[in-house]
Amino acid sequence: MACDLWLVPLVDVLCHSPENPFHHDLAVYDRVLTQSGLPPLPVYSYMPGLSGDVAPVAGFDYDALHFLRRAYLLQLTGLDVTPGDGLGDDYAQMLEMFESTAEQSHLVWHYDHAGAYVPVDFPTPLVDDELLASGGPLGSSHGLLRELEAIAPALGIDPQNPPPAPLPPAPTTLDEPAAPIPYDDSPFARERHVWLGLHAAATRSLGQGSMIIFG
């Protein structure tokens, strides 16, 4: 199935609007951040032409996302990073075997259809009962970017000079397959495609002051 990544600018005209559809989520994220001794979500002044709109930034299929998560988990646990050729029970078994390690990762430990990455730096994903009941663990865009840079060389990507990110596709519904993608000829083609989309989302999240959500 298809997975879209969206950027939600943390600007005053959205965050302080009574019609903000993310009002409850933002309140939960602020509570969890402050209870963890972290600063609340930054809210910026809207600047036409710079702040942007709520918009898709990347798209890929969920299997490909899990292939990238699998590659990073292999690296974390000191195993050889090999291309994924079919998830089967392999990835699920890895998550069970290395559960505590997976729960330390912003890339790996994140719900597929909900939750967010926010432009606040913290070392491991944040979680409490309310988060798990709704959006899942809260990730850091800084942490996500660090992990993407760590796995990049194993995928044949120079994290300091990555290839251009693909253009975001038209938004999809949750039960709709991702649009066909012209993968490169690398054995890690699917992992690389997801890496480029997540990297674009993380860098823009930090540069623009936006949160990343799955759609």
C-alpha positions in Angstrom: 0.0 0.0 0.0 1.0 3.6 -0.5 2.6 5.8 2.1 2.6 9.6 1.8 4.8 12.0 3.9 3.4 15.4 4.5 5.0 18.6 5.9 2.9 20.6 8.3 4.4 24.1 8.9 4.5 25.0 12.6 3.3 28.6 12.0 1.1 30.8 14.1 -1.8 31.1 11.7 -2.2 27.3 11.7 -1.1 26.3 15.2 -3.2 29.1 16.9 -6.3 28.7 14.7 -9.4 27.3 16.4 -10.0 25.3 13.2 -6.6 23.7 13.3 -7.1 20.0 12.5 -3.9 19.1 14.4 -4.9 21.0 17.6 -5.2 17.9 19.7 -2.1 16.2 18.4 0.0 19.4 18.9 -1.2 19.6 22.5 -0.3 16.0 23.2 3.2 16.5 21.6 3.8 19.6 23.7 2.8 17.8 26.9 5.1 14.8 26.2 8.0 17.1 25.3 7.7 19.3 28.4 7.2 16.2 30.7 10.5 14.9 29.2 12.3 18.1 30.1 12.4 19.3 26.5 11.2 22.6 24.9 7.7 22.7 23.4 7.1 22.7 19.7 8.5 25.8 18.1 5.8 28.1 16.5 7.0 30.6 13.9 5.5 33.7 12.4 3.9 33.0 9.1 5.9 34.4 6.2 4.1 34.3 2.8 6.3 32.6 0.2 8.6 31.0 2.9 6.4 29.1 5.3 4.6 27.0 2.7 1.4 25.0 3.1 0.5 21.6 4.4 1.7 19.5 1.5 3.1 16.1 0.5 6.9 15.9 0.4 7.5 12.2 -0.5 5.7 9.0 -1.3 6.6 5.3 -1.5 5.1 1.9 -0.6 5.1 0.5 2.9 7.2 -2.6 1.9 9.9 -0.3 0.7 9.8 1.7 4.0 10.2 -1.6 5.9 13.1 -2.6 3.7 14.9 0.6 4.8 14.0 0.0 8.4 15.3 -3.5 8.1 18.6 -2.3 6.6 19.1 0.2 9.5 18.3 -2.4 12.1 20.8 -4.8 10.5 23.4 -2.1 10.8 22.5 -1.3 14.4 22.9 -4.9 15.4 26.2 -5.4 13.7 24.9 -7.7 11.0 25.6 -7.5 7.3 23.4 -5.0 5.5 21.8 -6.9 2.6 19.0 -5.9 0.2 15.5 -6.9 1.2 14.0 -9.2 -1.3 10.7 -10.0 0.5 9.7 -9.2 4.0 8.1 -12.4 5.0 8.9 -13.3 8.6 12.4 -11.9 8.4 11.7 -8.3 9.5 9.1 -9.3 12.1 11.5 -11.8 13.6 14.2 -9.1 13.7 11.8 -6.7 15.5 11.1 -9.4 18.1 14.8 -10.3 18.6 16.0 -6.8 18.8 13.0 -5.1 20.2 14.9 -2.9 22.7 17.3 -1.8 20.0 14.4 -1.0 17.6 12.7 1.1 20.2 15.7 3.4 20.4 15.5 4.3 16.7 13.5 7.2 15.3 13.5 5.5 11.8 12.5 2.0 13.0 10.1 2.6 15.9 7.3 4.6 14.3 3.7 3.9 13.3 3.1 3.7 9.6 -0.2 5.5 9.4 0.1 8.1 12.1 2.4 9.9 14.5 4.9 12.6 13.7 8.5 13.7 13.5 8.9 17.2 15.1 11.8 19.7 14.7 13.0 19.2 18.4 16.2 17.3 19.1 16.0 14.3 21.5 18.0 11.1 21.5 15.3 8.4 21.3 11.6 8.3 20.4 9.2 9.6 23.1 6.2 7.5 24.1 3.4 7.3 26.6 0.0 5.7 26.8 -1.8 8.5 25.0 0.7 8.6 22.2 0.5 4.8 21.7 -3.3 4.9 21.7 -3.4 7.6 18.9 -0.4 8.4 16.8 2.3 6.1 18.2 5.9 7.1 19.3 6.9 10.7 18.7 10.1 11.0 16.6 12.6 13.8 16.2 13.4 15.2 12.8 17.0 15.6 14.0 17.2 12.0 15.1 15.7 10.8 11.9 18.2 12.7 9.9 21.1 11.4 11.9 20.0 7.8 11.4 19.5 8.3 7.6 23.0 9.7 7.4 24.3 6.7 9.3 22.8 4.1 7.0 23.4 6.0 3.7 26.9 4.6 2.9 25.7 1.0 3.2 23.1 1.9 0.5 25.7 3.5 -1.8 24.6 7.1 -0.9 26.9 9.9 0.1 25.0 11.6 2.9 26.8 14.9 2.3 25.9 14.9 -1.4 22.9 12.7 -2.0 21.1 12.4 -5.3 18.2 14.7 -5.9 15.0 13.6 -4.1 12.2 12.4 -6.4 9.2 14.7 -6.8 6.4 14.0 -4.4 3.6 12.0 -6.1 -0.1 12.9 -6.1 -1.5 12.0 -2.7 -3.0 8.6 -2.3 -5.6 6.9 0.0 -4.5 4.4 2.6 -5.8 1.4 0.6 -4.4 2.6 -2.7 -1.1 1.2 -4.1 1.8 3.6 -4.6 2.3 4.9 -8.1 4.9 3.0 -10.2 8.4 4.2 -9.5 11.4 4.1 -11.8 13.9 2.6 -9.4 17.7 2.8 -10.2 19.8 -0.3 -10.9 21.2 -0.6 -7.4 20.4 -3.8 -5.4 19.2 -1.3 -2.7 17.0 0.6 -5.2 13.8 0.5 -3.0 15.7 1.4 0.2 17.4 4.3 -1.6 14.1 5.6 -2.9 12.6 5.7 0.6 15.9 7.2 2.0 15.7 10.1 -0.5 12.1 10.8 0.4 12.7 10.7 4.2 15.9 12.7 3.8 14.0 15.4 1.9 11.3 15.5 4.5 13.8 15.7 7.5 15.9 18.4 6.0 12.9 20.5 5.0 11.3 19.9 8.5 14.4 21.4 10.1 14.9 24.1 7.5 11.3 25.3 7.5 10.2 24.5 11.0 7.6 21.8 10.0 6.5 18.5 11.4 6.4 15.4 9.3 3.3 13.2 9.3 2.4 10.0 7.6 -0.7 10.0 5.4 
